[in-house]
């Protein structure tokens, strides 16, 4: 065993026996030990180290009654620290998956503007192939969001004819898109 292992183990054993000052010294030395241990495992996340040290100290404190004095202390502590590290990485992976950076997606946003313009032109081209009794009700109801009554008033045809025009017009558009 190393001197550090022996020192930490002795401090913990005395602390478990009721010596609170020694237990505080154990926690203080353990924090320095954990900081070094975790910095080596989180070189790209230095801001997370201190929180992880605190979580590990709390877990060690809460589980101190499970420590077997016949076993190496640092192996037990490192196992706890690794569990806390894995928990942290899982949490971060979940957050990172929900927060994809937008920088990589700028091309998609630029393309969507031109695609929308292209789709509008295509729709206008297809609509222009329909007779007025189908095209106008679709424009007024489906594109402008007007009611059947309003579309009938604007086109000068009956409400029933507006409904039939929309139905048949949409059916004809779908056939054109499929290439029929």
Order of alpha helices (4+ residues) and beta strands (2+ residues): alpha-alpha-alpha-alpha-alpha-alpha-alpha-alpha
